[in-house]
């Protein structure tokens, strides 16, 4: 009986093929928008949850020169950069509100396009920059090149560390990350290339370029698509094999990962924090679109909770710009806080987008404008500093 059914089925299939009839599986129907959408949980602002981490900083000097936050020099002092041809680097005391110039770019940098800071890195003893400029003697529109510069963290003379090979691009839009690790400056691009150069000077060395790796905290890097964590110093690799239920990409350090749940239409977005071995999972309302590993094995930068398919709430945009709102989540206390402001987003002001400064081992500063002449700056190194029991 079964054999006869198989023969008849095969004959029907042959006839369909012979007649050129296309057979398509029935498509799944898209769920209709419900009359009442689920309500995403609300988030308290970061100045309510972790007020010790929040400062208000001037966005311009008294002469009208714009300022941009770069990082935290210590508990009471932030590093700012002036937006001018020959930039100055300013220490701003968040307690006294006083400013001090701790360094200036060299005098020859005053020509247009000669010294454009692309990325900043803060180490325990030094500050480093990736700089784009013109070759000496070249006129405007001449061949650009890239250099690494550095100075003592406490302030002093800036010096050139190295000039990058002509084939390397290090624009802000090309560089995914820039850090100081020990005595080295380390950076990596969206193309997957990872570079290193001693801050004492030397020839830049390409560490690895055979896969799309992103550094979490040197020497650890991850491949968010292949789900592998790599030690760039030893070559050790750790596979994440226990997260098949999550969406494809994962952002991982050597111990913890952040992943995004498979989102269903008209449901509240969800992200998951978990160990590399798949244990100790916590589901957090929000999304993991930024694909950043946990900061200090503790803090997750996530998008705000939204409803899939509903555009009435702004979502996080990506890795380099966070959009107008985002959230910071502490896995130890399971507290979340809002970065940015829904009110400023409604004003449709592009200046209110959240940006990040230099990424350090303890986390970057993130900041956004509240008015034309004021920034709110959040030092993530000062968020959730209580002992973690988990």
C-alpha angles and dihedrals in degrees: 000000000000091000091054092051090051091052092050091048091050091050092051091049091051090051091051091051093046092052092048093238114162115226114204127183112239111267120239112252117245109243112252118243106266119235089241119036121208113262116238114228115263120240128221113232118261092245088061096048101035107013092162089068097053128088135171111226132185114254093205140027125243090266091056097256111146121241130209125198114237107172149306118289092186140330094295104026132072126194114233132181127214117232101232140106093267101034123210123208114226132199109214117196107216091200102047096024090226123142130213130185107235098174144354132208112254118281094252088061090078092090117097113274095359097115116021115166110222104171138005130208128191123206132176092267107012145042119217135192138196104220132191119206147139126278111262110278094013117133124229109295092031126130114304124219137180131234140182116232130184144180138178112285091234090057136265141118119353116224136187113251102185145333115239122235113272092246094058120094117201105173116146087253092053100046118080096184144357125193143162113234114183105306096342136088110221128190137167134195136219086253089069098250115137120200136188135186131174112250087224087067136269144124117313111248125209103227098188139346106162098099142018099273127166120196115236098180119339125295091018121083135167140211104219093195100044091039095230130137114210132196102216092199099051103019092237113156128200119195121212101219103155101069103075092130092062127082114275104269126070129182110210144175121194092282112016136043137194119210139167123243119233101269123224122208114265093013129114112265117252136196128190130220113201144151120265089255090056098253133119094039123186124183115215125191105244138055137278098219092132090062096210121152119235115289110236087355085286119067125067122199104212141165118260118264112273137165114256108247095017116107097185092098119057114239132208113276109207150291103310100034119035097200118235097307135030137151138237115214126196110207092197097059096019089230122146131194135190120247115201125005136278088209093057090048091056088056086063091224112159091203090069095068114123116248134180132229128207116335113229132176088268096046138272132274114254122200146176137182120257094179134001092272103034137071129192106218123194118195104208090196086071096047116103099354096160116112113280114229096187 
